[in-house]
């Protein structure tokens, strides 16, 4: 069956260091992969996405890498700040009939140490 | 621009009682989603609407859950009767489908349901 999951449930990073959050997926037919950030008591917030035919995409302080050979996705956060503390979810988007369906993984909690 | 609105923010009920949640998406967003998020897990899609039509309700427990979006704008999700395992945060999200591919879903703050 389809699944999207994460290797590490909790990641602790020193403020100013770079963070790398990993995700494994199994559905090679997905069109897009998406990262969301969820702060405590709030709904998830879109960070960045990457199309399946790309292997890298950069945003502001974030980079997403896609390795289709090993079905692995990562989110890199540069110069991690206390405000980056949250749970990060990867999600995959694929076709369901004539529409697109998004499936979320289980999440990684990022703790930034001041 | 106003975000996705949800109410109530918190609800505590006894098992076998009924409960309803309300969502008002971002104006103009054709697609509306209801997710269930159990503590420590990622959101699980319950139902997806495109305007007032259901696109996907494959994971909606239809014997107890129902949802509607009659006018293609706001939506309600109902649970009747509730079970202990329904305790979760219920998230509503919306997205636009105009023009280019849009992957961003805008989430509301959620309703935290506790079933005792």
Boltz contact constraints between the chains, C-beta under 6 A:
constraints:
  - contact:
      token1: [A, 32]
      token2: [B, 103]
      max_distance: 6.0
  - contact:
      token1: [A, 34]
      token2: [B, 103]
      max_distance: 6.0
  - contact:
      token1: [A, 42]
      token2: [B, 109]
      max_distance: 6.0
  - contact:
      token1: [A, 43]
      token2: [B, 91]
      max_distance: 6.0
  - contact:
      token1: [A, 43]
      token2: [B, 107]
      max_distance: 6.0
  - contact:
      token1: [A, 43]
      token2: [B, 108]
      max_distance: 6.0
  - contact:
      token1: [A, 43]
      token2: [B, 109]
      max_distance: 6.0
  - contact:
      token1: [A, 43]
      token2: [B, 110]
      max_distance: 6.0
  - contact:
      token1: [A, 44]
      token2: [B, 107]
      max_distance: 6.0
  - contact:
      token1: [A, 46]
      token2: [B, 104]
      max_distance: 6.0
  - contact:
      token1: [A, 49]
      token2: [B, 103]
      max_distance: 6.0
  - contact:
      token1: [A, 89]
      token2: [B, 42]
      max_distance: 6.0
  - contact:
      token1: [A, 96]
      token2: [B, 56]
      max_distance: 6.0
  - contact:
      token1: [A, 99]
      token2: [B, 55]
      max_distance: 6.0
  - contact:
      token1: [A, 104]
      token2: [B, 42]
      max_distance: 6.0
  - contact:
      token1: [A, 104]
      token2: [B, 43]
      max_distance: 6.0
  - contact:
      token1: [A, 105]
      token2: [B, 42]
      max_distance: 6.0
  - contact:
      token1: [A, 106]
      token2: [B, 41]
      max_distance: 6.0
  - contact:
      token1: [A, 106]
      token2: [B, 42]
      max_distance: 6.0
  - contact:
      token1: [A, 107]
      token2: [B, 42]
      max_distance: 6.0
